[in-house]
């Protein structure tokens, strides 16, 4: 399978989606990349990392992808090879942002001039990372909307239903955080390579922007994590309160029924002599005593505001 390539006088950009063994072998033959780096490109390791070599830098980043069918946030891996003459990006095909940008640069003269004819591969890398970070922002907004919707329902008697929604949102937040947690360290290490011959001195200005945005994304995730935790605690408190109310009501009913049962049991004894038993309207007298006991206990509990 052919490798997508954009080549100018100053640099070239190769982009591969769902790499095959043949494509990896072609990269090894043409660029002499380390075998372990190429092996990582074929295996979905989901572990961001960065490696420096005399003539190139290899690093892996993961980005969140929202699955509309399952409503779950999944992780997508992108591998980067960057040097003074080329940028190679390898993805698993889940992130459309990078492929759309590649097609934009390939088919649009203005974009090709802006990002490839008058730039360095590092600046092209910056633009890719910047667009990928922007790609994550709608997902954060979507999670915030879900949290707002949960907050509006939480006092409307839907506690049991909200348990599943809260846990679903918490899982997405955890997956999102796990995907983004290594970005800050990777960007810092990338900035530390400014003394390499293929990293222009002024790139730190650009990558500082990427680093700041990474921190902003992480801070947003921290805030929504705290919000969903607070909603979960509130929802659990409401469920616990309602459960306690139900248990209290059942306990009170049991206490009321016990003396009435005791009275009925006493008059149900099979003895030689029992007051009232055998008299006219004895059933109604006993029934009146039972209901009187129930009424007295009920009135007492109402006065104590236990009911």
QUIPE-V165680 format. One record per run of one state. SS is the DSSP state (@ for helix, = for strand, . for the rest). FROM is the first residue (numbers start at 0). LEN is the number of residues. If there is no record, write none. Layout:
# QUIPE-V165680
ss=SS from=FROM len=LEN
ss=SS from=FROM len=LEN
This chain:
# QUIPE-V165680
ss=. from=0 len=3
ss== from=3 len=4
ss=. from=7 len=4
ss== from=11 len=6
ss=. from=17 len=3
ss=@ from=20 len=11
ss=. from=31 len=3
ss=@ from=34 len=8
ss=. from=42 len=6
ss== from=48 len=4
ss=. from=52 len=4
ss== from=56 len=11
ss=. from=67 len=4
ss== from=71 len=11
ss=. from=82 len=3
ss== from=85 len=6
ss=. from=91 len=4
ss=@ from=95 len=12
ss=. from=107 len=1
ss=@ from=108 len=9
ss=. from=117 len=3
ss=@ from=120 len=33
ss=. from=153 len=5
ss=@ from=158 len=22
ss=. from=180 len=2
ss=@ from=182 len=9
ss=. from=191 len=11
ss=@ from=202 len=65
ss=. from=267 len=14
ss=@ from=281 len=22
ss=. from=303 len=4
